[in-house]
Amino acid sequence: MKIARLAMTASIAVACGFGFAAAAAEPAHTHWGYEGAAGPADWGHLSPDFAACEGGKAQSPVDIAKTIPAKLGPVAVSYQGGAVEVVNNGHTIQANPKATSSIEVEGKRYDLLQFHFHHPSEHAVNGKRAPMELHLVHKNQETGDLVVLGVMIVPGAANPALDAVWTVMPDKEGTAKSPATVDPAQLLPAGRDYFRYEGSLTTPPCSEVVHWVTFKQPITASDAQINRFAALFKDNARPLQPLNRRFVLESEGK
């Protein structure tokens, strides 16, 4: 299945951060969150720019349950280790790499803009959510298309790449005083089979502009690493959204 070209501005692509932090179209004064009157159930009423959060038909995240096996090409990863700026933006911890990293999907290059985390996972697999989920956000510089790699995080061995981020991440909103040194490849699973579907940003304005690639195999984090993030963000996951008339493709294992 060829990835369709989406009409989307560069500003949205750059700002779709954290669990896709609010895009540039979001008015600066519009407050949203994960609970209370500004929570997910009311996002669509907070601003006209957030209308898709309530009226959209291709929203994310979803429960990955019924899938269609397909001959999908591999996701070629070309990540470079180096310094990353670590930011607590009030909704998640986001890391902005300074080195140029990219992936290739169906012959198109997508540059890594940033990666961020959710607790618990936003997507579910057969109704079950993982303790955490990592999103790596990529943009094609020519078309503006977005591809987001989703990686489930489950309890197990500690991950050194997470340690590097966790060591400097601010407990309150703001940017870490010093960058972390991270190889984003250490945040990817060894197995690269994946699920794919067309969806949206998982935070306001909920624009339906994302090609989701969610790896089947999770990575691990220690209980201490998971608990450290959970202490900052008890629940920064949007509720599951209806799949409606969409379908989820599943890459065939080799």
Secondary structure, 3 states (H helix, E strand, C coil): CCCCCCCCCHHHHHHCCCCCCCCCCCCCCCCCCCCHHHCHHHHHHHCHHHCHHHHCCCCCCCEECCEEEECCCCCEEECCCEEEEEEECCCCEEEEECCCCEEEECCEEEEEEEEEEECCCCCEECCEECCEEEEEEEECCCCCCEEEEEEEEEECCCCHHHHHHHHHCCCCCEECCCCEEECHHHHCCCCCCEEEEEECCCCCCCCCCEEEEEECCCEEECHHHHHHHHHHCCCCCCCCCCCCCCCEEEECCC
